Amino acid sequence: MTPADYNPNLALEAFEREDYQSAFELSLPYASAGNPDAQVMVACAYQTGLGVERDVLAAERWYRKAAAQNHVIAWNNLGSLYASKH
């Protein structure tokens, strides 16, 4: 498994079915491997508490990893997270 193997469509399909835990579990290995799209998915799960226990600090860590790779959604969501003063 490499970060490039991540298929965000599988995670998005699970998310649309409201199977948030599966979306998280599908993304986590690729996020850990460094894929920024997967990192944003994991961060969103932690930020909202969908599929996992809500953990704003974990969300920030994952957003920062993706933002370090210049992922625009990560930068946006990180800014929103800071603006909401969590």
C-alpha positions in Angstrom: 0.0 0.0 0.0 1.3 3.4 -1.0 -0.3 6.9 -0.4 -1.0 6.9 -4.2 -3.2 3.8 -3.9 -5.9 5.8 -2.0 -9.2 5.8 -3.7 -11.2 8.7 -2.1 -14.4 7.5 -3.9 -14.7 4.5 -1.6 -14.5 6.7 1.5 -16.9 9.2 0.0 -19.4 6.5 -0.9 -19.3 5.2 2.7 -19.7 8.8 3.9 -22.7 9.4 1.7 -24.3 6.2 3.1 -23.7 7.7 6.5 -21.3 4.8 7.3 -18.8 7.2 8.8 -16.8 4.5 10.6 -16.1 2.8 7.3 -15.1 6.1 5.7 -12.7 6.6 8.6 -11.3 3.1 8.5 -10.8 3.2 4.7 -8.9 6.5 5.0 -6.8 6.0 8.1 -4.1 3.6 6.6 -3.5 5.9 3.7 -3.5 9.0 5.9 -0.9 7.3 8.0 1.1 6.6 4.8 1.0 10.3 3.9 -1.8 10.8 1.5 -3.2 14.3 2.0 -6.7 13.6 0.8 -7.0 10.7 3.3 -5.5 13.0 6.0 -8.3 15.5 5.4 -10.9 12.8 5.5 -9.5 11.6 8.9 -9.3 15.1 10.2 -12.9 15.8 9.2 -14.0 12.7 11.1 -12.1 13.8 14.2 -13.4 17.4 13.9 -17.0 16.3 13.6 -17.0 13.1 15.7 -18.5 11.2 12.8 -17.3 7.6 12.9 -14.9 8.3 15.8 -14.9 10.1 19.1 -14.6 13.8 18.5 -11.0 15.0 19.1 -10.3 18.5 17.9 -6.6 18.2 18.6 -6.3 15.1 16.5 -8.2 16.9 13.7 -5.7 19.7 13.9 -2.8 17.3 13.7 -4.2 15.6 10.6 -5.1 18.9 8.9 -1.6 20.2 9.6 0.0 17.1 8.0 -2.2 17.7 4.8 -1.6 21.4 4.9 2.2 20.8 5.0 1.7 19.2 1.5 -0.2 22.3 0.4 -3.6 20.7 0.4 -6.0 23.6 -0.1 -9.0 22.0 1.7 -6.7 21.2 4.7 -5.6 24.9 4.8 -9.3 26.0 4.6 -10.5 23.6 7.3 -7.5 24.4 9.6 -8.4 28.1 9.3 -12.0 27.3 10.2 -11.0 25.2 13.1 -8.9 28.1 14.5 -11.6 30.6 13.8 -14.1 28.6 15.8 -11.6 28.8 18.7 -11.5 25.0 19.4 
